[in-house]
Amino acid sequence: MSDVTDANKLVKQLQGRGPHRVLKGDLGVAGLPGVIYTPEKGVNLPAVAFAHDWLTPAKRYRKTLEHLASWGIVVAAPDTERGVLPSDGKLALDLGTALDVITEVRLGTGEITVNKAKRGVVGHGWGAGGALIAAAADHRVEAVAALFLRPRRRRPRRPPPRPPRTR
């Protein structure tokens, strides 16, 4: 029972903002449209490339990306393949490129580095397909997560009121 209690405490703690101050950067400087979020400093940090849902710009994930960075994770989110007929294969290539950028380049003021053995990809909705393709194609990716929102619960429909009986 204490394992469950410890897990519940950890989940509650992780729901809040982490201890790190967060920096935001432009992935476009490296030739790939998108954003980078990092903790203010850190060495050998884990990193993830984040794939957006269909027609959704990377900026819509600002709070999620900041949250991950506040817990010490470097996050790159390419802002590509947002058209009506996007390619999840091309998005997977962009995720790999984003991981290469944040892994090989010293980030921030040069005080932030990524551990090459702690790289992952995350995809939300349609982007989950791109994340899975990227993970399958790149042996350097150590973790993959496919995120989907739970469906909203619908309230049960009330039947229309019955007309009064007439005798």
N, CA, C and O atoms as a DFTB+ gen file, in Angstrom:
668 C
 N C O
     1  1       0.819      -1.201       0.000
     2  2       0.000       0.000       0.000
     3  2       0.862       1.264       0.000
     4  3       0.446       2.294      -0.530
     5  1       2.054       1.196       0.587
     6  2       2.888       2.395       0.643
     7  2       3.390       2.774      -0.749
     8  3       3.630       3.953      -1.011
     9  1       3.556       1.787      -1.661
    10  2       3.960       2.103      -3.028
    11  2       2.905       2.949      -3.723
    12  3       3.232       3.882      -4.455
    13  1       1.629       2.619      -3.492
    14  2       0.532       3.386      -4.081
    15  2       0.525       4.792      -3.497
    16  3       0.341       5.771      -4.220
    17  1       0.722       4.888      -2.200
    18  2       0.749       6.191      -1.547
    19  2       1.899       7.036      -2.086
    20  3       1.726       8.223      -2.362
    21  1       3.075       6.422      -2.237
    22  2       4.223       7.143      -2.777
    23  2       3.963       7.594      -4.209
    24  3       4.318       8.712      -4.581
    25  1       3.348       6.737      -5.009
    26  2       3.028       7.096      -6.399
    27  2       2.032       8.247      -6.425
    28  3       2.172       9.165      -7.234
    29  1       1.039       8.212      -5.562
    30  2       0.057       9.298      -5.507
    31  2       0.717      10.616      -5.122
    32  3       0.387      11.661      -5.682
    33  1       1.639      10.574      -4.178
    34  2       2.365      11.783      -3.773
    35  2       3.198      12.319      -4.934
    36  3       3.245      13.528      -5.161
    37  1       3.849      11.425      -5.664
    38  2       4.678      11.824      -6.787
    39  2       3.833      12.453      -7.885
    40  3       4.208      13.484      -8.443
    41  1       2.707      11.847      -8.195
    42  2       1.812      12.397      -9.224
    43  2       1.336      13.781      -8.808
    44  3       1.302      14.696      -9.631
    45  1       0.973      13.943      -7.562
    46  2       0.515      15.243      -7.068
    47  2       1.630      16.281      -7.176
    48  3       1.379      17.422      -7.566
    49  1       2.859      15.893      -6.834
    50  2       3.997      16.803      -6.907
    51  2       4.282      17.206      -8.356
    52  3       4.538      18.377      -8.635
    53  1       4.238      16.239      -9.279
    54  2       4.554      16.508     -10.678
    55  2       3.488      17.340     -11.387
    56  3       3.744      17.888     -12.458
    57  1       2.306      17.438     -10.805
    58  2       1.259      18.258     -11.403
    59  2       1.594      19.743     -11.309
    60  3       1.124      20.543     -12.118
    61  1       2.404      20.105     -10.324
    62  2       2.808      21.498     -10.167
    63  2       4.049      21.797     -10.988
    64  3       4.667      20.903     -11.566
    65  1       4.390      23.046     -11.024
    66  2       5.585      23.479     -11.749
    67  2       6.828      22.967     -11.048
    68  3       6.873      22.877      -9.821
    69  1       7.851      22.627     -11.850
    70  2       9.103      22.118     -11.305
    71  2       9.979      23.224     -10.729
    72  3       9.597      24.394     -10.742
    73  1      11.153      22.855     -10.226
    74  2      12.017      23.815      -9.532
    75  2      12.872      24.691     -10.453
    76  3      13.510      25.628      -9.975
    77  1      12.900      24.409     -11.758
    78  2      13.794      25.129     -12.663
    79  2      13.129      26.340     -13.311
    80  3      11.953      26.300     -13.674
    81  1      13.890      27.402     -13.447
    82  2      13.470      28.550     -14.246
    83  2      13.580      28.117     -15.710
    84  3      14.503      27.386     -16.069
    85  1      12.654      28.561     -16.550
    86  2      12.570      28.071     -17.929
    87  2      13.008      29.149     -18.927
    88  3      12.648      30.320     -18.806
    89  1      13.792      28.715     -19.912
    90  2      14.198      29.573     -21.019
    91  2      13.508      29.092     -22.292
    92  3      13.258      27.899     -22.462
    93  1      13.203      30.040     -23.186
    94  2      12.579      29.699     -24.467
    95  2      13.522      30.096     -25.595
    96  3      14.130      31.166     -25.558
    97  1      13.639      29.233     -26.593
    98  2      14.478      29.526     -27.744
    99  2      13.751      29.249     -29.043
   100  3      12.648      28.703     -29.054
   101  1      14.382      29.632     -30.127
   102  2      13.807      29.481     -31.462
   103  2      14.536      28.380     -32.208
   104  3      15.728      28.504     -32.488
   105  1      13.845      27.323     -32.527
   106  2      14.422      26.224     -33.294
   107  2      14.734      26.678     -34.721
   108  3      15.555      26.067     -35.405
   109  1      14.080      27.747     -35.165
   110  2      14.290      28.278     -36.502
   111  2      15.710      28.760     -36.744
   112  3      16.150      28.820     -37.892
   113  1      16.432      29.104     -35.692
   114  2      17.830      29.525     -35.838
   115  2      18.650      28.400     -36.470
   116  3      19.629      28.659     -37.171
   117  1      18.254      27.166     -36.225
   118  2      18.945      26.007     -36.795
   119  2      18.327      25.573     -38.128
   120  3      18.717      24.545     -38.681
   121  1      17.365      26.349     -38.648
   122  2      16.774      26.048     -39.944
   123  2      15.507      25.221     -39.904
   124  3      15.018      24.791     -40.948
   125  1      14.964      24.990     -38.719
   126  2      13.733      24.205     -38.577
   127  2      12.724      25.044     -37.789
   128  3      12.991      25.379     -36.635
   129  1      11.582      25.391     -38.372
   130  2      10.610      26.189     -37.621
   131  2      10.180      25.457     -36.347
   132  3       9.935      24.251     -36.364
   133  1      10.092      26.201     -35.251
   134  2       9.648      25.606     -33.999
   135  2      10.237      26.312     -32.802
   136  3      10.871      27.361     -32.921
   137  1      10.015      25.715     -31.641
   138  2      10.466      26.311     -30.378
   139  2      11.263      25.296     -29.566
   140  3      11.140      24.084     -29.743
   141  1      12.080      25.837     -28.672
   142  2      12.841      25.032     -27.724
   143  2      12.586      25.602     -26.336
   144  3      12.626      26.818     -26.147
   145  1      12.324      24.738     -25.368
   146  2      12.203      25.139     -23.968
   147  2      13.230      24.342     -23.171
   148  3      13.342      23.125     -23.323
   149  1      13.978      25.044     -22.318
   150  2      15.001      24.381     -21.515
   151  2      14.965      24.906     -20.090
   152  3      14.470      26.004     -19.835
   153  1      15.498      24.106     -19.155
   154  2      15.751      24.674     -17.835
   155  2      16.848      25.730     -17.984
   156  3      17.589      25.709     -18.968
   157  1      16.960      26.636     -17.041
   158  2      17.952      27.708     -17.138
   159  2      19.382      27.186     -17.219
   160  3      20.223      27.769     -17.902
   161  1      19.652      26.091     -16.524
   162  2      20.979      25.484     -16.590
   163  2      20.867      24.005     -16.268
   164  3      19.893      23.550     -15.668
   165  1      21.888      23.266     -16.681
   166  2      21.911      21.836     -16.400
   167  2      22.812      21.110     -17.377
   168  3      22.948      21.508     -18.534
   169  1      23.417      20.051     -16.902
   170  2      24.332      19.247     -17.704
   171  2      23.785      17.829     -17.778
   172  3      23.253      17.309     -16.797
   173  1      23.919      17.204     -18.950
   174  2      23.434      15.836     -19.167
   175  2      21.938      15.688     -18.895
   176  3      21.503      14.728     -18.260
   177  1      21.173      16.639     -19.377
   178  2      19.721      16.619     -19.165
   179  2      19.038      15.687     -20.161
   180  3      19.558      15.459     -21.254
   181  1      17.886      15.152     -19.794
   182  2      17.088      14.392     -20.766
   183  2      16.443      15.353     -21.758
   184  3      16.264      16.535     -21.462
   185  1      16.098      14.841     -22.930
   186  2      15.489      15.690     -23.958
   187  2      14.394      14.938     -24.695
   188  3      14.460      13.721     -24.873
   189  1      13.390      15.686     -25.120
   190  2      12.333      15.113     -25.958
   191  2      12.032      16.062     -27.112
   192  3      12.151      17.281     -26.988
   193  1      11.643      15.475     -28.227
   194  2      11.088      16.231     -29.343
   195  2       9.583      15.999     -29.292
   196  3       9.133      14.859     -29.172
   197  1       8.814      17.062     -29.383
   198  2       7.367      17.012     -29.192
   199  2       6.650      17.258     -30.514
   200  3       6.879      18.276     -31.167
   201  1       5.778      16.322     -30.912
   202  2       5.013      16.427     -32.156
   203  2       3.583      16.892     -31.872
   204  3       2.898      16.342     -31.010
   205  1       3.155      17.898     -32.599
   206  2       1.834      18.512     -32.426
   207  2       0.722      17.682     -33.062
   208  3       0.969      16.796     -33.880
   209  1      -0.498      17.993     -32.665
   210  2      -1.682      17.379     -33.260
   211  2      -1.959      18.032     -34.618
   212  3      -1.324      19.024     -34.978
   213  1      -2.894      17.476     -35.354
   214  2      -3.250      17.936     -36.691
   215  2      -3.705      19.398     -36.650
   216  3      -4.555      19.766     -35.839
   217  1      -3.137      20.225     -37.527
   218  2      -3.473      21.642     -37.681
   219  2      -3.193      22.495     -36.436
   220  3      -3.661      23.631     -36.355
   221  1      -2.452      21.975     -35.486
   222  2      -2.212      22.690     -34.230
   223  2      -0.789      23.230     -34.199
   224  3       0.164      22.463     -34.336
   225  1      -0.629      24.548     -34.018
   226  2       0.725      25.108     -33.966
   227  2       1.428      24.748     -32.656
   228  3       0.779      24.523     -31.634
   229  1       2.737      24.699     -32.699
   230  2       3.524      24.354     -31.511
   231  2       3.273      25.321     -30.366
   232  3       3.345      24.929     -29.201
   233  1       2.978      26.587     -30.680
   234  2       2.773      27.573     -29.610
   235  2       1.565      27.241     -28.729
   236  3       1.480      27.722     -27.599
   237  1       0.639      26.431     -29.227
   238  2      -0.516      26.040     -28.411
   239  2      -0.120      25.119     -27.259
   240  3      -0.904      24.910     -26.333
   241  1       1.093      24.567     -27.313
   242  2       1.574      23.656     -26.270
   243  2       2.507      24.356     -25.284
   244  3       3.211      23.692     -24.522
   245  1       2.520      25.682     -25.290
   246  2       3.452      26.447     -24.463
   247  2       3.455      25.990     -23.009
   248  3       4.522      25.736     -22.450
   249  1       2.304      25.880     -22.395
   250  2       2.249      25.507     -20.975
   251  2       2.806      24.101     -20.738
   252  3       3.519      23.875     -19.760
   253  1       2.491      23.178     -21.606
   254  2       2.991      21.806     -21.470
   255  2       4.511      21.769     -21.626
   256  3       5.208      21.121     -20.845
   257  1       5.014      22.470     -22.642
   258  2       6.452      22.475     -22.898
   259  2       7.209      23.172     -21.765
   260  3       8.272      22.709     -21.352
   261  1       6.668      24.276     -21.267
   262  2       7.269      24.969     -20.118
   263  2       7.269      24.071     -18.883
   264  3       8.238      24.045     -18.123
   265  1       6.183      23.344     -18.692
   266  2       6.082      22.445     -17.536
   267  2       7.185      21.386     -17.578
   268  3       7.854      21.138     -16.575
   269  1       7.368      20.766     -18.742
   270  2       8.414      19.751     -18.872
   271  2       9.792      20.357     -18.604
   272  3      10.608      19.756     -17.906
   273  1      10.053      21.537     -19.152
   274  2      11.349      22.188     -18.940
   275  2      11.549      22.568     -17.471
   276  3      12.674      22.539     -16.972
   277  1      10.485      22.916     -16.788
   278  2      10.612      23.282     -15.370
   279  2      11.032      22.085     -14.521
   280  3      11.530      22.254     -13.408
   281  1      10.834      20.884     -15.041
   282  2      11.253      19.663     -14.343
   283  2      12.599      19.147     -14.874
   284  3      12.990      18.020     -14.572
   285  1      13.299      19.955     -15.653
   286  2      14.645      19.589     -16.068
   287  2      14.741      18.844     -17.379
   288  3      15.743      18.176     -17.633
   289  1      13.721      18.941     -18.223
   290  2      13.725      18.253     -19.521
   291  2      13.839      19.297     -20.628
   292  3      13.079      20.266     -20.653
   293  1      14.781      19.102     -21.536
   294  2      14.919      19.982     -22.697
   295  2      13.892      19.511     -23.728
   296  3      13.812      18.322     -24.036
   297  1      13.107      20.453     -24.257
   298  2      12.028      20.100     -25.177
   299  2      12.146      20.922     -26.469
   300  3      12.277      22.145     -26.432
   301  1      12.097      20.232     -27.593
   302  2      12.051      20.902     -28.898
   303  2      10.754      20.501     -29.586
   304  3      10.398      19.324     -29.629
   305  1      10.050      21.499     -30.125
   306  2       8.781      21.232     -30.798
   307  2       8.812      21.826     -32.205
   308  3       8.602      23.026     -32.378
   309  1       9.074      20.988     -33.210
   310  2       9.052      21.502     -34.583
   311  2       7.649      21.981     -34.944
   312  3       6.654      21.360     -34.569
   313  1       7.582      23.079     -35.669
   314  2       6.294      23.629     -36.087
   315  2       6.145      23.435     -37.596
   316  3       5.987      24.393     -38.353
   317  1       6.200      22.175     -38.004
   318  2       6.133      21.820     -39.417
   319  2       4.952      20.878     -39.650
   320  3       4.332      20.402     -38.699
   321  1       4.651      20.618     -40.904
   322  2       3.581      19.675     -41.290
   323  2       2.246      20.046     -40.642
   324  3       1.597      19.211     -40.012
   325  1       1.845      21.311     -40.806
   326  2       0.596      21.773     -40.213
   327  2      -0.497      22.004     -41.245
   328  3      -1.542      22.562     -40.909
   329  1      -0.293      21.601     -42.460
   330  2      -1.298      21.799     -43.496
   331  2      -2.439      20.804     -43.389
   332  3      -2.470      19.964     -42.489
   333  1      -3.363      20.910     -44.309
   334  2      -4.535      20.032     -44.314
   335  2      -4.148      18.585     -44.610
   336  3      -4.781      17.663     -44.096
   337  1      -3.121      18.372     -45.427
   338  2      -2.662      17.024     -45.765
   339  2      -1.192      16.860     -45.352
   340  3      -0.310      16.777     -46.208
   341  1      -0.938      16.816     -44.059
   342  2       0.452      16.717     -43.597
   343  2       0.993      15.302     -43.741
   344  3       0.244      14.345     -43.934
   345  1       2.315      15.195     -43.641
   346  2       2.973      13.896     -43.729
   347  2       3.562      13.533     -42.373
   348  3       4.434      14.234     -41.861
   349  1       3.080      12.433     -41.791
   350  2       3.645      12.021     -40.503
   351  2       5.074      11.515     -40.669
   352  3       5.863      11.569     -39.725
   353  1       5.414      11.023     -41.861
   354  2       6.788      10.610     -42.132
   355  2       7.743      11.799     -42.129
   356  3       8.846      11.720     -41.587
   357  1       7.307      12.908     -42.745
   358  2       8.133      14.124     -42.736
   359  2       8.221      14.703     -41.328
   360  3       9.271      15.201     -40.924
   361  1       7.123      14.637     -40.583
   362  2       7.168      15.109     -39.192
   363  2       8.153      14.275     -38.381
   364  3       8.873      14.809     -37.537
   365  1       8.188      12.975     -38.633
   366  2       9.142      12.100     -37.937
   367  2      10.577      12.526     -38.243
   368  3      11.419      12.546     -37.346
   369  1      10.862      12.866     -39.499
   370  2      12.198      13.356     -39.858
   371  2      12.518      14.653     -39.113
   372  3      13.639      14.849     -38.645
   373  1      11.523      15.533     -39.008
   374  2      11.722      16.805     -38.298
   375  2      11.951      16.578     -36.801
   376  3      12.720      17.308     -36.174
   377  1      11.296      15.583     -36.236
   378  2      11.532      15.257     -34.821
   379  2      12.979      14.807     -34.629
   380  3      13.638      15.202     -33.668
   381  1      13.464      13.979     -35.552
   382  2      14.856      13.537     -35.482
   383  2      15.824      14.699     -35.618
   384  3      16.826      14.762     -34.905
   385  1      15.531      15.624     -36.533
   386  2      16.368      16.807     -36.706
   387  2      16.355      17.669     -35.450
   388  3      17.397      18.164     -35.020
   389  1      15.172      17.846     -34.861
   390  2      15.059      18.641     -33.628
   391  2      15.880      18.008     -32.507
   392  3      16.552      18.714     -31.755
   393  1      15.828      16.676     -32.392
   394  2      16.640      15.995     -31.370
   395  2      18.130      16.196     -31.634
   396  3      18.905      16.401     -30.700
   397  1      18.528      16.136     -32.895
   398  2      19.938      16.370     -33.233
   399  2      20.361      17.778     -32.820
   400  3      21.441      17.965     -32.259
   401  1      19.513      18.762     -33.097
   402  2      19.849      20.147     -32.759
   403  2      20.036      20.305     -31.254
   404  3      21.052      20.844     -30.815
   405  1      19.083      19.848     -30.464
   406  2      19.191      20.080     -29.017
   407  2      20.239      19.189     -28.355
   408  3      20.688      19.475     -27.245
   409  1      20.627      18.120     -29.027
   410  2      21.664      17.248     -28.488
   411  2      23.061      17.755     -28.815
   412  3      23.957      17.690     -27.973
   413  1      23.251      18.256     -30.022
   414  2      24.584      18.621     -30.494
   415  2      24.974      20.070     -30.225
   416  3      26.159      20.403     -30.245
   417  1      24.002      20.930     -29.976
   418  2      24.278      22.348     -29.774
   419  2      24.210      22.675     -28.286
   420  3      23.297      22.236     -27.588
   421  1      25.178      23.446     -27.807
   422  2      25.112      23.916     -26.417
   423  2      24.009      24.964     -26.361
   424  3      24.002      25.910     -27.148
   425  1      23.104      24.799     -25.456
   426  2      21.913      25.640     -25.403
   427  2      22.039      26.735     -24.352
   428  3      22.916      26.690     -23.490
   429  1      21.152      27.716     -24.439
   430  2      21.168      28.828     -23.501
   431  2      22.453      29.621     -23.651
   432  3      22.847      29.977     -24.761
   433  1      23.096      29.893     -22.538
   434  2      24.376      30.615     -22.565
   435  2      25.538      29.635     -22.629
   436  3      26.677      30.001     -22.337
   437  1      25.261      28.405     -23.006
   438  2      26.304      27.378     -23.105
   439  2      26.371      26.490     -21.883
   440  3      27.221      25.603     -21.804
   441  1      25.483      26.718     -20.925
   442  2      25.493      25.942     -19.679
   443  2      24.521      24.763     -19.692
   444  3      24.358      24.080     -18.681
   445  1      23.879      24.526     -20.831
   446  2      22.866      23.466     -20.915
   447  2      23.328      22.435     -21.932
   448  3      23.586      22.763     -23.090
   449  1      23.431      21.174     -21.484
   450  2      23.768      20.090     -22.407
   451  2      22.795      18.938     -22.216
   452  3      22.201      18.766     -21.151
   453  1      22.649      18.155     -23.279
   454  2      21.728      17.013     -23.273
   455  2      22.520      15.722     -23.257
   456  3      23.544      15.599     -23.930
   457  1      22.042      14.768     -22.490
   458  2      22.627      13.432     -22.444
   459  2      22.105      12.645     -23.648
   460  3      20.897      12.445     -23.778
   461  1      22.994      12.205     -24.516
   462  2      22.592      11.497     -25.735
   463  2      21.880      10.182     -25.454
   464  3      21.177       9.666     -26.324
   465  1      22.048       9.634     -24.263
   466  2      21.398       8.367     -23.910
   467  2      20.018       8.588     -23.296
   468  3      19.348       7.623     -22.926
   469  1      19.583       9.842     -23.184
   470  2      18.285      10.148     -22.573
   471  2      17.451      10.994     -23.530
   472  3      17.063      12.118     -23.213
   473  1      17.186      10.432     -24.700
   474  2      16.418      11.145     -25.719
   475  2      15.121      10.408     -25.993
   476  3      15.088       9.179     -26.062
   477  1      14.057      11.178     -26.148
   478  2      12.764      10.578     -26.428
   479  2      11.950      11.431     -27.377
   480  3      12.323      12.561     -27.693
   481  1      10.838      10.885     -27.827
   482  2       9.887      11.612     -28.660
   483  2       8.504      11.468     -28.052
   484  3       8.154      10.436     -27.480
   485  1       7.731      12.531     -28.191
   486  2       6.367      12.568     -27.666
   487  2       5.481      13.097     -28.776
   488  3       5.861      14.026     -29.489
   489  1       4.310      12.516     -28.926
   490  2       3.363      13.009     -29.924
   491  2       1.980      13.113     -29.336
   492  3       1.554      12.254     -28.564
   493  1       1.275      14.174     -29.705
   494  2      -0.102      14.360     -29.252
   495  2      -1.042      14.181     -30.439
   496  3      -0.835      14.776     -31.497
   497  1      -2.070      13.364     -30.264
   498  2      -3.063      13.164     -31.317
   499  2      -2.425      12.667     -32.599
   500  3      -1.751      11.637     -32.601
   501  1      -2.634      13.393     -33.697
   502  2      -2.054      13.008     -34.982
   503  2      -0.530      12.925     -34.900
   504  3       0.075      12.080     -35.561
   505  1       0.093      13.781     -34.107
   506  2       1.545      13.791     -33.966
   507  2       2.093      12.528     -33.324
   508  3       3.289      12.253     -33.428
   509  1       1.239      11.754     -32.662
   510  2       1.687      10.495     -32.059
   511  2       2.189       9.538     -33.140
   512  3       3.131       8.779     -32.910
   513  1       1.569       9.573     -34.304
   514  2       2.028       8.728     -35.409
   515  2       3.435       9.099     -35.837
   516  3       4.269       8.226     -36.076
   517  1       3.698      10.401     -35.933
   518  2       5.039      10.868     -36.271
   519  2       6.055      10.471     -35.220
   520  3       7.184      10.101     -35.544
   521  1       5.650      10.549     -33.950
   522  2       6.550      10.162     -32.859
   523  2       6.871       8.671     -32.920
   524  3       8.014       8.272     -32.698
   525  1       5.881       7.858     -33.217
   526  2       6.116       6.410     -33.311
   527  2       7.032       6.070     -34.487
   528  3       7.907       5.211     -34.376
   529  1       6.822       6.751     -35.613
   530  2       7.686       6.523     -36.773
   531  2       9.114       6.953     -36.451
   532  3      10.067       6.250     -36.787
   533  1       9.261       8.097     -35.804
   534  2      10.598       8.595     -35.439
   535  2      11.299       7.618     -34.506
   536  3      12.488       7.342     -34.671
   537  1      10.567       7.093     -33.525
   538  2      11.168       6.148     -32.572
   539  2      11.579       4.853     -33.268
   540  3      12.626       4.284     -32.960
   541  1      10.755       4.389     -34.203
   542  2      11.075       3.147     -34.905
   543  2      12.262       3.315     -35.859
   544  3      13.026       2.375     -36.076
   545  1      12.412       4.509     -36.422
   546  2      13.450       4.735     -37.427
   547  2      14.804       5.131     -36.832
   548  3      15.831       4.993     -37.497
   549  1      14.817       5.617     -35.599
   550  2      16.050       6.148     -35.010
   551  2      16.415       5.358     -33.762
   552  3      15.749       5.479     -32.734
   553  1      17.458       4.557     -33.844
   554  2      17.864       3.709     -32.714
   555  2      18.369       4.521     -31.523
   556  3      18.518       3.979     -30.428
   557  1      18.633       5.808     -31.723
   558  2      19.107       6.647     -30.616
   559  2      17.981       7.116     -29.707
   560  3      18.233       7.617     -28.611
   561  1      16.741       6.956     -30.155
   562  2      15.586       7.354     -29.336
   563  2      15.348       6.269     -28.294
   564  3      15.146       5.101     -28.628
   565  1      15.374       6.670     -27.039
   566  2      15.252       5.718     -25.926
   567  2      13.842       5.576     -25.382
   568  3      13.539       4.594     -24.705
   569  1      12.973       6.541     -25.668
   570  2      11.613       6.493     -25.118
   571  2      10.645       7.145     -26.099
   572  3      11.015       8.045     -26.853
   573  1       9.413       6.679     -26.076
   574  2       8.368       7.261     -26.916
   575  2       7.073       7.308     -26.114
   576  3       6.771       6.398     -25.342
   577  1       6.310       8.392     -26.311
   578  2       5.010       8.516     -25.638
   579  2       3.999       9.031     -26.650
   580  3       4.264       9.992     -27.373
   581  1       2.846       8.389     -26.696
   582  2       1.745       8.808     -27.555
   583  2       0.628       9.313     -26.643
   584  3       0.093       8.553     -25.836
   585  1       0.280      10.576     -26.768
   586  2      -0.694      11.198     -25.870
   587  2      -2.011      11.466     -26.580
   588  3      -2.035      12.007     -27.686
   589  1      -3.085      11.090     -25.945
   590  2      -4.423      11.364     -26.446
   591  2      -5.276      11.816     -25.264
   592  3      -5.171      11.275     -24.164
   593  1      -6.114      12.806     -25.505
   594  2      -7.018      13.256     -24.451
   595  2      -8.126      12.233     -24.265
   596  3      -8.561      11.580     -25.213
   597  1      -8.563      12.113     -23.042
   598  2      -9.701      11.224     -22.822
   599  2     -10.945      11.906     -23.367
   600  3     -11.055      13.131     -23.311
   601  1     -11.871      11.137     -23.886
   602  2     -13.089      11.749     -24.417
   603  2     -13.886      12.412     -23.303
   604  3     -13.891      11.953     -22.161
   605  1     -14.542      13.476     -23.651
   606  2     -15.406      14.130     -22.664
   607  2     -16.596      13.241     -22.378
   608  3     -17.124      12.565     -23.262
   609  1     -16.997      13.259     -21.147
   610  2     -18.203      12.504     -20.794
   611  2     -19.415      13.316     -21.208
   612  3     -19.516      14.513     -20.937
   613  1     -20.297      12.654     -21.847
   614  2     -21.537      13.330     -22.217
   615  2     -22.552      13.124     -21.114
   616  3     -22.666      12.047     -20.528
   617  1     -23.271      14.171     -20.858
   618  2     -24.355      14.042     -19.884
   619  2     -25.456      13.204     -20.511
   620  3     -25.741      13.325     -21.703
   621  1     -26.062      12.367     -19.712
   622  2     -27.162      11.580     -20.291
   623  2     -28.282      12.518     -20.748
   624  3     -28.639      13.475     -20.062
   625  1     -28.803      12.219     -21.893
   626  2     -29.902      13.042     -22.401
   627  2     -31.166      12.731     -21.633
   628  3     -31.520      11.577     -21.393
   629  1     -31.802      13.763     -21.273
   630  2     -33.105      13.574     -20.617
   631  2     -34.162      13.401     -21.693
   632  3     -34.163      14.108     -22.701
   633  1     -35.038      12.475     -21.473
   634  2     -36.106      12.332     -22.472
   635  2     -36.989      13.572     -22.444
   636  3     -37.117      14.221     -21.405
   637  1     -37.597      13.904     -23.574
   638  2     -38.479      15.082     -23.569
   639  2     -39.640      14.830     -22.624
   640  3     -40.066      13.693     -22.418
   641  1     -40.140      15.916     -22.056
   642  2     -41.261      15.736     -21.124
   643  2     -42.470      15.131     -21.857
   644  3     -42.742      15.433     -23.019
   645  1     -43.156      14.290     -21.146
   646  2     -44.345      13.658     -21.727
   647  2     -45.516      14.657     -21.690
   648  3     -45.690      15.423     -20.742
   649  1     -46.285      14.608     -22.745
   650  2     -47.464      15.512     -22.694
   651  2     -48.447      14.988     -21.633
   652  3     -48.509      13.788     -21.365
   653  1     -49.190      15.892     -21.055
   654  2     -50.150      15.438     -20.029
   655  2     -51.189      14.503     -20.636
   656  3     -51.589      14.643     -21.792
   657  1     -51.601      13.570     -19.836
   658  2     -52.641      12.626     -20.310
   659  2     -53.999      13.307     -20.337
   660  3     -54.364      14.076     -19.447
   661  1     -54.703      13.003     -21.357
   662  2     -56.075      13.523     -21.423
   663  2     -57.025      12.332     -21.361
   664  3     -56.747      11.264     -21.907
   665  1     -58.118      12.535     -20.705
   666  2     -59.103      11.462     -20.572
   667  2     -60.251      11.672     -21.470
   668  3     -61.177      10.861     -21.487
